Amino acid sequence: MTPEGKIKAMVSRGLKDIQDRHPGQLWVRMPVTRGMGRPWLDYHLCANSHTVAIETKKDPKTGLTPQQKATKRELEAAGAKVFVVNDEPTASFALRWIEACVRR
């Protein structure tokens, strides 16, 4: 498994756990655009009416691409919450924030 794959697996496990504990409160999609359509980040979520996106990176040194930065800016301008997850602490923070949304 690639380093980024390990981060994605951590996030996916955490999201599945939240979905299992709060049925119907969290919708998750991992779009695969294959270069077609509008760009998106790794995860697209709706957490109890909150729009959330997550982009995973293999480590804290790896930044967003220019296209990912533009997508992040557009999402945030529209009111979405965007997380960049690159290690256990950033994953834990994002997952706690998402769980707080579904508990409301």
Secondary structure, DSSP 8 states (H G I E B T S, - for coil): --HHHHHHHHHHHHHHHHHHHSTTSEEEE----TT-SS---SEEEEETTEEEEEEE-SSTT----HHHHHHHHHHHHTT-EEEEE-SHHHHHHHHHHHHHHHH-
